[in-house]
Amino acid sequence: MMTERVFVLAASARETLGGVRAVPGLQATEAAGQLWLRGLPATGELPLAVRALPATASFVLDAAGRLFPTGSLTPIAQLPTLVWQPIRVFVPLELPTAALPAQAAPRYRVQLAPSAQAETGAALLTTLAAWHEYANTAPEIRLTGLRFAVATDRRVLLLGTPLPPLPGQEHWLSEGMLLPAGFDFEAPMLAALLARQLNPAVDSVLLFAADGSWERIPNEHLLPVTRSAVRLTAKGFGDE
Amino acid sequence: MLLSGFLDDLLNTGAVTLGGQPVPFEPADQAAAEVRLRARHAEDALEMPYVAPAFNAPAALWAVEYLYHTVQLTLLRELDETVVAQCLADFPGETTPEAIYSVDLTFRYLPDLLRLAKGLAPGDALVARLLVTARQWPFSFVGTPPDAAEAEAVLLAHPALRQAYIDRIIGLQDWVRAARPHLAPLVQAALGAHAATLWPDFAAFNLLT
């Protein structure tokens, strides 16, 4: 009694087995430079993918393990003892090599654009000299609502309200980021996303310039304003 | 070292230790207290607007002794008017900006003590004496009823004291002082265009008047 079909292919035809990976029940092995396939019923129409294989020989196997060439009543060989594997294991999937160079995810360059929207000022970028002079004589109530940080280049960032009437660049607050007054992100909808990307721990203030460049000021560097803090800071910079 | 120890406690912990009876302080104790007051002056001057008046040692020392005795008299209720007048004598020197600021280094604690004494016995000699002192030293007694404007003339003539005085009036929201004609413009100038947010009541009051 015939049990199943067996096909033999040249070892070089291994890649063609990719077309029959989805055929249920198919098993394969390699021996003596040849590929062997089995697992298809002895009768019935063969799937198209199987028929397309470049088989060098096809057999029908009987229960005794004898190989009958297709259409022949006489066996010509005994099926050798082989270690068979499911076709999906025998022909594993591999990622194809890209035909084109890989593309990196597109980078978004932050750009600011003039905005017609008037926003309330939340910060002022000024100079240490101007700030020191102001803090020396300003009413205390105009200082207590502010925090400040000084950069090594003597720029001073003031946050809070009311902002002092000093020369400098005023900034407004957008999603925790300070943008120059009169400017907004070219794509304002990205502000929240940008804030999460640039300041995920929300532990800093991001100060943007009109050209889109930005710098991070950690929150712990922003000191509550007292006259002594300003004076001692200025003294540290050599200003008395 | 009653006085210098008292000063240390006052400035560092706020819990003071006093002698059981009013007695004169030893010169060494006074000298040690002066050193501490001078250091306190240097530290405090950093918070003053403009340039703070210089340290006046006799005034500062007189003030801390006055404060010491006031605390004593607040606690020792059995002491009579004579002792009050003896312990809380007027400052013998001239009331200059330097004296005002040096006195204030410790006198700034007196308004709280005055309120405490008033609560204990509103009509006693100590309260009456403190109210007189409050009128003599308006810079240190913001929040208590002021005297005639003349008492403020010296401090208002000094830029640092004037600004610090206005700061205190705003900080304590001393309505009575802020409404006085010679002080209201100064308060308004300090608040600027932000009066409605910094001191809404003052802004509303100014709109009404």
Chai-1 contact restraints between the chains, C-beta under 6 A:
chainA,res_idxA,chainB,res_idxB,connection_type,confidence,min_distance_angstrom,max_distance_angstrom,comment,restraint_id
A,T137,B,P49,contact,1.0,0.0,6.0,A-B,restraint_1
A,T137,B,Y50,contact,1.0,0.0,6.0,A-B,restraint_2
A,P139,B,D167,contact,1.0,0.0,6.0,A-B,restraint_3
A,P139,B,A190,contact,1.0,0.0,6.0,A-B,restraint_4
A,E140,B,D167,contact,1.0,0.0,6.0,A-B,restraint_5
A,I141,B,I170,contact,1.0,0.0,6.0,A-B,restraint_6
A,I141,B,L198,contact,1.0,0.0,6.0,A-B,restraint_7
A,P162,B,H194,contact,1.0,0.0,6.0,A-B,restraint_8
A,R227,B,E47,contact,1.0,0.0,6.0,A-B,restraint_9
A,S228,B,L46,contact,1.0,0.0,6.0,A-B,restraint_10
A,S228,B,E47,contact,1.0,0.0,6.0,A-B,restraint_11
A,R231,B,L46,contact,1.0,0.0,6.0,A-B,restraint_12
